[in-house]
Amino acid sequence: MDANKLNQLKKQLTDELMNLQSHIHEVPTAENSELSSVETHPADAATDLTTVTTEIAMDDFKEEEIEKIQLALKAIKEGTYGQCIECHKEIPYERLEVVPTALTCVEHSDDV
């Protein structure tokens, strides 16, 4: 992979990392929401619980994405980015354009 393509992917990964890190927030708790209110209607309490659960799930997803991006950036730094960690063959640039965090070729994507 040429240096321009690598720099483009590195910038994309870095931008996404900064975006995720800036939008991840403390996990909401029942004490911080209307769930702790005794006079809350059961439907409102259910809505609040759904909101809290969704926010927790989104934060978990963001944390997983941050880890994937950090691994890809580490691979770039080590000079192994674009090489499958399983078979050591080159990962096609087209795959990396779509999934810049990919550390495996398509054949080994389910093995990790």
Secondary structure, 3 states (H helix, E strand, C coil): CCHHHHHHHHHHHHHHHHHHHHHCCCCCCHHHCHHHCCCCCHHHHHHHHHHHHHHHHHHHHHHHHHHHHHHHHHHHHHCCCCECCCCCCECCHHHHHHCCCCCCCHHHCCCC
